[in-house]
Amino acid sequence: MTDVQQHAAEIHEQFSDTLDISVEDVEERLDTLVNDYRVPLEEARRSVTSSYLDEAGMDRDELGGESEERTVETIDAPEQWVDLTVKVLQLWEPRSESIAQVGLLGDETGTIKFTAWATSDLPELEEGSVYRLENVVTDEYEGRFSVKLNRTTNIEELDEELDVPESGGASEERTIGEVDAPEEWIDLTAKVTQLWDPRSESVGQVGLLGDPTGTIKFTKWAKSDLPELEEGGVYRLSNLVTDEWEGRFSVKLNRTTNIEELDEEIEVGDDAIAVEGALVDIQRGSGLIKRCPEEDCTRVLQNGRCSEHGEVDGEFDLRIKAVVDDGNEVHETIFDQEATEELTGITLSEAKEMAMDALDTTVVADEIRGEILGVYYRIEGPTFGRYVLANDFEQLGGPVDAEETLIKARSL
């Protein structure tokens, strides 16, 4: 059996229950791509599989695959089919009708987020129960791994216990300025500097915490049944979990969090910095983008899909992810819609018109690149992870040779 025939047989097996196709049909399509158009075999397989997925009205994660027994800590890549024996540590409120359940799984080696799609028609998992989950697919977003339960997943409830710390391990004392990674369990002593109105019934409280090293957003889930935090109050918060989105870190209070009010005062530090240098690169994901429209989710869509909510009708936004070289080091900087419009003179409406005329959204980033690349700026704003958020900026001079400056910056 040739490689093309082997791949054809595997694709046919995946779709034999949903489409009226033969192995010969699949082989002919693969052979045309590989031998007539010189498409690499793996790429040809992805193309043919995508075509059949469209015909069947299926998502890619609904395809079965040969799964492998794993522990949570050994999950290190997306799009792998695995079997897990885990305990349901937490169930969270789904933020989309397309999601049946979402929460946190754990075993002796660690914890991992899971999502079960509403269309999968699977039995519901119960918090605190232990399950054998066969044929789940791994996923990854911004370096964080998760697993998706789909219609091919087999769920078996087990009458046993798993020794899983609900925090996924011992929490570590941190300052806000030391929060630099997601999904870590930490303890903070912080002041509640702001409380905001929650935009979802699943959120009990949301706002801003501060200590001498900076500020950070917090979310307290409604179902966590924790005492209310008071604006201006100082608290010892034990067993928080960190989160991250587009370089911005936050903390989540959950039902394992311990809250102790302290009779003391904390001076909250300013985490803003100023950067002066040449804008030497515009990163991928700049210009006209689409974000997920679901409540409390603003993830950027990839090929029309949100990593959390699946296929959605996105909402247009405008941003710049820039690299600024100050001569000693480079700073990754984010300009939001308002800052991008002020910096470039291109409004969101104008950007949409440009993309519509060209039938291509990348023309917006190309236009922006021509306007600002190589120009010197002074940029001020808070830091979130590796990013500086541009709140204020002014042009100092330019342009310079951006490529030459970037080569120098990358050699540092």
N, C-alpha and C positions, 0 to 999 in steps of 0.2 A: 504494500500500500504506500503510495507516494505521500509527501507532506500535505499536498493540496487535498488529496482524498481523505486523509486523517482529519484535517480541519473541517472538511465538508461533513464528515460523519458526526463530528462533535456538535457542529452547529445544527444539523438536522435533529439530533437527539434533544437539543434545547427547545426546539420549536415544534416538535412532532405532535404535541398535544393541542397546539393552538393554531397551527397553519397547515394547510393541505399542500405540502411540498415534499419532494423526493430528494434523496441524497444526490442524485444526478443533477437536479436543478441547482442545488447549492454549489456543487463542484463546478458546474459550467460558469456560474457567476464569479467564483473565485479564480478559475482558470483565465477568464477574460481579463480580470484586473492584473493578475500576476504575470501572465505571459504576453498579453497584447499591449497592456499599458505600463508594464514594468513596475507595478506597485509592489512594495515589500509584502511578504505573505502576512505578517502580523497586522499591518495596516489594512490589507485587503480583507482580512477576517473582521476587523473592527467595522469596516465600511459595510460589508454584507450583513453583519449582525445588526448594525444600526438600522439598515433598511428593513429587515424583518421585524425589528422592534416596532418601527413605525406602522407596518402592516398589521401587527398584532395588537397595537394600542397598549404596549407594555413599557414599563421603565426598565432600565438596564439592571437595577438591583433586584428585579423580579426573576431574573434568570437563575436557574440552579447552577451549581458548580461542584467540583469534587472538593469537599470540605476537609479540614485538617484539625485535629484536636489541639487546642491551645489553652494557655493561661492568659490572663489579661495583660500581664507585663510583657509577653512575647509578641503582642500586636504592634507591628512596627512599619506597616505599609497599608495603603488603601487598596480596595478592590480585591481583597483576599476572602475566600470562603472558609469559615472556621466554625468549630464546635466549641462551646463553652459550658462549664458547670459553674453557676454563679448565684449569688443572692441579690435580690432586689433591695437595695439600700434606701433609695428615695424614688418617689414618683412625683413629677412636676406637672403643673397645669399646661396642657398643650396650647400653643399660641396660634394654631391653625386648624381648620376643619379637616385638612388632609392628614393630620397626625392623630392616631388613636391613643398612643401612650408615649411618654418620654420621661426619662429619669436616669438613675445611676445604678449600675451593676457593680458587683465586687466579688473577688475571690481572695485567696490567701496572698496573692501577689500584687494586688492593686485594684483600682476602680476605673470604670469607663462609662461614658454616656451611651445610652441606647435610644433608638427611635423605632416605633412600630407604626407603619402606615395604616391609615383607616381602610384603604382598599385591600389590605392583606387578609382581612377577615380572620384574624388569629384570636385565640382565647386571651383574656386579659391577665396580665401578671399582677400579683398581689405583693404589696410592700412587706418585706420581712421573709418572704418565701424563697426557697431554693429551687432552681430549675436547671434542667439539662436542655440547652438550646443548640439545635443542630442546623447547620446551613444558614448562618447569619453572615452578612457581608460587611467588611470593614470599610471605614470612610476616614477622611482626614480633612481638617480645615484649619489653616494657620498653624500647622504643627501639632494640632490636637487630634487624637484618634477617637473614633466612636464606632458603634456597630449599628447596623440597620436590620430589623426583622422584616421579612417579606413573606409573600404568599407561599414560598417554598420552605420556609423555616418550620422545623418540628419542635414543639414545646412539650416537655415532660416535667411535671412537678415531682420533686424528690422529697421523701420523708427523711430528711437529714439536716444537719446544721453545718454551716461553714463559719469558720473563725475569721470574720472580716471586720476589722475596725471600721466603724461607720465613717470615720474621717479619712479612711484609706491610709492611715498611719498617724504617728504622733505629730501634732502641730508644732510649729516653730515660732518663737518670738521674733517679730519683725517690726520695723518702722515702715511707714508708707513709702518712703523713698527707696526702700529695699525690695519692694514688690516688683519683680522683673520677669515673672513667668506665670502662665495660667495653670489651673488645676493643682495648686499647692495649698496645703492646709496650714493656716497661720493663726497667731494671736496678735491682736493690736490693742494699744491703748490710744484712744483717739477722741476728739471732740466732734459732736454733730454740728457742722457749720451751716448746713442748709437742709430743709426738708421740702421735697417737691410733691406735687399731686400725682399719685400713681395713675397710669394710663390703662391699667388692666386690673380686673378683679382678682387675678392670681397674685398680684403684688400687694403686700401689706404696707410696706413703707419703702421709699426710695429717696436718696438724697446724697449729701456730700459729707465725708469724714475728713478730719484734718489732724495733723500732729506737726511738730517743728520741722519735719522734713518735706511736707507737701500735703496735697489733698488727693482724695480718691472717691469715686462713686461707690455707693453701696446699695444693695437690694435685699429686702427682707420679704420672703414669701409669705403670703397670707396663711397658708396651711401649716407654717412652721410653729404657730401657737407660741410666739415669743412675746415678752413684754414690749410695750411701745418705747421707742427712743424719743427723747425730748430735744428740740433744737437748743443748742447752747450747752447741753449736758456732756459730761466727760464719762467715758465708759471703758471698762476692760472687756474686750470681746475675744472670747476663746473659741477656737475651732471654726474659723471662717475659711471659705474656699475662694481662691483667686480666679478671676476670669480675664479674658483679653479679647478685644475686637479692634482690628486695624491699629494695633500698637497702643491702644488705650486700656489700661488695666482697671479692674473693678474688683469688689469683693461681694460675696453672697453670704447672707445669714441664713442658716437652715435649722432644722429642728434639733440638731446636735450642738448648735452654738450656745455657749453660756454667756450671759450678759450680766455684768456687775457695774452698777453706777458708783462712781468715785467722787468723793468730796474734795476735788482739787481743780486747778485751772491749768490749761494747756495753751501755750502760745502757738498759733498755727503759722507755719512757714509758707513763704511764697516759692512755688516751684517753677516760676517763669524764668526764662533765660533769653539772652540776646545773641544773635549770630550775625556776623558781617562777612560777606564773601560773595564769590561768583556762583551763580546758578548754573551748574555744569551738566545736569542731566534731568530729563523728564521720564519718570519711570512708567512701566506698564500699568494700566488701570487709571491713567490720567485722561482728562478731557470729558467727553459726554459718556456717562455711565448710566446703568439702570440698577436701582436698589429694590430689595424685597418690600412690598407694600404692607406686609403683615404687621400687626400691632407689636411695638417694642422690638422690631427686627428691621435693621437697615443694611443688612449684608448686601454686598455687590453681587449681582447675578452673573453666573458663568453660563453662556449659551442658553439663556432664558431660565436657568434653574437656580434656586436658592439652596444652599447646602443644608438648610434646616427645614424648609417648607416645600421643597420640590419645585415643580414647574408653576410659575406665577406670572401674572402680568405686571411687569416692573414699572417703577416710577423713575423718570429721568432725573439725574442730578449732574452737577458740574463740580469737578475737583481737580487739583494738581498734586501729584506726589513727586516732589522735587528733591534733588540732591544739591546742597550748597557746600562749597569748599571755602573754608576760611584761611587756607594756607597751611594749617597744621593738621586739621582733621576735617572729615566730611560729616554733614548733618542731614539726615532725612527729614524733610519738612512737608507737612500737609496743609494745603490751602483748601478750605471748604468752599461752598458755592459762592457765598458773599465775598470772601477774600479773592476767589478766582475772578469773579466779575470785575472787582475793583482793580486787580492787578493787570488783567488783559483787556478790559473794555468790552469783553464778549459776554452778553447776558445768556441765561439759560434758554430763553426763547430764540435768540439768534443762533445759538449752538444747535438747537433742534432743527432750525431752518437750513443751516449749513449741511447737516447730516442728511436731511431729506432731499436736498438738491443733488447731493453727490451719491445718494443711496449708500452711504458709508459713514459710520460714526467716527472712524479714525481720522477723518479730515479735521476734526475739531482739535485733537491733540497735536496734529501737524501744524495747524495755524498757531496754536499756543506756543509750540516749540520755536517757531520762527520769531515770535514776539519777544520772548524772555530769555532764551538760552544764551548764556555768556554774559548776561547783565549782572552788575554788582548790586546787592541789596543788603539792607539791615532789616532783620526779621526778629520780632519779639513774640514770645508766647510760652505757654506751659509745655512741659515735656510729659509725654505719655509713652512709657517704654522707650523705644529707640527713636520715636518721632518728636519733632517740635511742631506744635500747632500754631500756625501763623495767625496771630490776633492783630498785630500791627506790623507794618512794613513800610519802607521807603527805598526808592532807587538811589543808589550812591554813584553809579557810573557804569560804564561798559559800552558796548559789549567787548568780551575777550574771546580768545580761541577756546571754546568750551571743550572740544575734544582733547586738546593738549593739556588743559587744566585737569580734566577728568582722569587722563592717563597718569598724571602726576599724583592725583588724589588716591587712585587705586593702588599705587606703589607704596603708599605710606604704611 
